[in-house]
């Protein structure tokens, strides 16, 4: 399994972006390190933007530590790329994460969230449409269609740290139920204002 991380752009030069991946060392991302990117056609990330990437090299060589090297190109087992989607379509696995919220969870819980049978994400996924990126560095990015839905997902993920599966199921169902009631009340208020 590749080590995927979420990083925040802290600077750039002509050839690289500098990312804070909340590790002991910063990460370097090539400006053409995106699916389908070329020297003429590449993303133009700004400081503060969030990127989902995978670690290529931890930067440790003969006892010396350097920068961590990351990429937004999905590799396959033979070392090549899958080449199916590129950064311009926003349909690739790695790349810029837009319009969401980023927060931190303990590392052990980030790994738990990556499990296919994670109770919190599976329960939420059955009730709320949302997107999530989980970095093995403990950063989580979530995007949802409404602010209330986003807050609901965020609260459920944070609350679930260290809880049993039964506790998580109960909390998620209750919180989603409360969120839906809040949404209905807001819609009723809006309808009354229109009359």
C-alpha positions in Angstrom: 0.0 0.0 0.0 1.5 3.4 -0.9 2.0 6.0 1.8 -0.5 8.6 0.9 -0.3 11.9 2.7 -2.1 15.3 2.7 0.2 18.3 2.5 -0.3 22.0 2.6 1.6 24.2 0.1 4.1 26.4 2.0 6.1 27.7 -1.0 7.2 27.1 -4.5 10.0 27.7 -7.0 10.1 27.1 -10.7 10.4 23.3 -10.4 8.9 22.3 -7.1 6.2 23.0 -4.5 7.2 22.8 -0.8 4.7 21.0 1.3 4.1 20.8 5.0 3.1 17.2 5.6 3.3 17.5 9.4 6.3 15.3 9.6 9.8 16.0 10.9 10.9 17.2 7.4 9.1 19.1 4.7 8.1 17.5 1.4 9.0 18.4 -2.2 6.5 18.0 -5.0 7.5 18.5 -8.6 5.4 21.1 -10.5 4.9 18.4 -13.2 4.3 15.6 -10.6 0.6 15.3 -11.5 -1.1 12.9 -13.9 -0.9 14.4 -17.4 1.0 17.5 -16.4 3.7 18.9 -18.7 6.1 21.8 -18.4 3.5 23.9 -20.3 0.4 22.5 -18.9 0.5 22.0 -15.1 -1.3 23.0 -11.9 -0.6 26.4 -10.5 -1.0 25.8 -6.7 -0.9 28.7 -4.3 0.4 28.8 -0.7 -2.1 27.3 1.7 -3.7 25.0 -0.9 -4.1 21.3 0.1 -2.7 18.4 -1.9 -3.3 14.7 -1.7 -0.1 12.8 -2.7 1.9 9.7 -2.2 5.4 9.4 -0.8 8.1 8.3 -3.4 11.2 8.7 -1.2 11.5 9.4 2.5 14.7 11.4 1.9 17.0 9.2 4.0 20.3 8.3 2.4 23.5 7.0 4.0 22.5 8.4 7.4 21.7 11.9 6.0 18.2 13.2 6.0 16.8 15.3 3.2 13.4 16.3 2.0 10.6 13.8 1.6 9.8 13.4 -2.1 6.1 13.1 -3.0 4.1 12.9 -6.2 0.5 13.1 -7.4 1.1 10.5 -10.1 -0.5 7.1 -9.3 2.1 4.4 -9.9 1.4 0.8 -10.8 3.3 -2.3 -9.8 5.6 -2.0 -12.8 6.6 1.6 -11.9 4.6 3.2 -14.7 1.5 5.2 -14.5 -2.1 4.1 -15.0 -2.7 7.2 -17.3 -6.5 7.0 -17.1 -7.3 10.4 -15.7 -5.3 13.6 -15.4 -5.1 16.6 -13.0 -7.3 18.8 -15.3 -10.4 16.5 -14.9 -10.2 16.3 -11.1 -10.9 12.6 -11.5 -7.5 11.3 -10.6 -6.7 9.8 -7.1 -4.0 12.3 -6.2 -3.9 16.1 -6.6 -5.3 19.3 -5.3 -8.1 19.0 -2.8 -10.6 21.9 -3.3 -13.5 23.3 -1.3 -13.3 21.1 1.7 -12.1 21.2 5.3 -8.8 19.7 6.6 -8.4 18.5 10.2 -6.0 16.3 12.2 -6.7 12.9 13.8 -4.3 10.7 15.7 -2.1 8.6 13.4 -3.5 5.3 14.6 -7.0 6.5 13.7 -6.0 7.7 10.3 -4.9 4.1 9.6 -8.2 2.8 11.0 -10.1 5.1 8.6 -8.2 3.6 5.7 -9.6 0.2 6.5 -12.3 -0.9 4.0 -14.6 -1.9 6.8 -14.3 1.2 8.9 -17.7 1.5 10.7 -17.7 5.3 10.9 -17.1 6.0 7.2 -19.3 3.1 6.1 -22.3 4.3 8.2 -21.8 7.9 7.1 -21.5 6.8 3.4 -24.9 5.1 3.6 -26.6 8.3 4.8 -24.7 11.3 3.5 -23.0 12.0 0.2 -19.5 13.2 0.9 -15.9 13.0 -0.3 -13.0 12.2 2.0 -9.2 11.9 1.7 -7.3 10.3 4.5 -3.5 10.9 4.8 -1.3 8.4 6.7 0.1 11.5 8.3 -3.1 12.1 10.3 -4.6 14.8 8.1 -8.1 14.3 6.9 -9.9 16.3 4.2 -13.7 16.2 3.9 -16.0 17.8 1.3 -19.8 17.7 1.5 -22.7 19.4 -0.3 -23.8 21.5 2.6 -22.2 23.1 5.6 -24.4 21.1 8.0 -23.5 17.8 6.3 -19.9 18.7 6.4 -20.1 19.5 10.2 -21.9 16.2 10.7 -19.2 14.2 9.0 -16.5 16.1 10.7 -18.1 15.6 14.2 -18.7 11.9 13.6 -15.1 11.2 12.4 -13.6 13.1 15.4 -16.0 11.6 17.9 -15.3 8.1 16.8 -11.6 8.0 17.8 -11.1 5.2 20.2 -14.8 4.2 20.4 -16.3 0.7 19.9 -18.1 -0.2 16.7 -21.5 -0.2 18.5 -20.9 3.2 20.0 -19.9 4.6 16.6 -23.0 3.2 14.8 -25.3 4.7 17.5 -23.6 8.1 17.5 -23.5 8.4 13.7 -27.1 7.4 13.3 -28.2 9.9 16.0 -26.0 12.7 14.6 -27.2 12.2 11.0 -30.8 12.2 12.3 -30.3 15.4 14.1 -28.6 17.0 11.1 -31.5 16.0 8.8 -34.0 17.6 11.3 -31.9 20.8 11.3 -31.9 20.8 7.5 -35.7 20.4 7.4 -36.2 23.3 9.9 -33.9 25.5 7.8 -35.8 24.6 4.6 -39.2 25.3 6.3 -37.9 28.7 7.5 -36.7 29.5 4.0 -40.0 28.5 2.5 -41.8 30.8 5.0 -39.6 33.7 4.1 -40.5 33.2 0.4 -44.3 33.5 1.2 
